Amino acid sequence: MFKNFTLLALLFLFSTEVLAHKGHDHAHWTADLIHFLWLMPILFGCALIIFAITYLDKKSKSRR
């Protein structure tokens, strides 16, 4: 399941042949970089949440 989700996410992240609207060209050489930089706060937030959940889970198991 995770493998399929990862593949689908990569396909959406690197779709360089799509035109959203005039002046928003996904085929431009900077489009991937700009979209990656735009997604970085979201990816960082998800990683932080996952880290916090695993950290708190380990901490609560060690108290038992």
N, C-alpha and C positions, 0 to 999 in steps of 0.2 A: 504494500500500500504506500509506504513512504517513498519507495523507488519511483512509483508512478507519479506521485505528487511532485517530487523533485524534478522529474523530466518535464512535467507540465509547467512548473514554475520557470524552468530554464527556457522553455520555448516562448513564454510570454515576456521574459526579461530581454531576450535577444532577438526579438522580431524586428528586423531592420528594414523590411520591405513595406511596412504599413504607413499610410499617410493619414494622420488624424484630421487635420484641416489645413487650410492654406497658411503657410508660414511655420508649420510644425512638421518638419520633414524627418521621418525616422531613418531615412537613408543617409543623412548627413553624417560625416565621420565623427562628430562629437555627440551624437544622439545617445549612444550606449553609455558613455561616461556621464552625461548629464542625468540620465534616468537612474543610473547606479547611485550617483551622489544624492539624488532625491529619495531613493529607497533606503539609504544607509540609516537614518534615524529609526525607521520602522524595523529594520533587521536588528539594530542595536537594542531596541526596546524588547523585541521578542527574545533575544539572547539573554537579556537581563532578567526577564520574567522566568525563563527556563532555569537559569542559574539560581535565582532566588527560591524557586519551588524545590529544586533538588537540594539546595543548602538547608532550607528549613525542614525538609523531610529527613535528611540525615541527622540534623540536630535534634529533632523530636524523637527519632529512633534511639539515639545515644542516651537520652534521658530515661528511657524505659528500663 
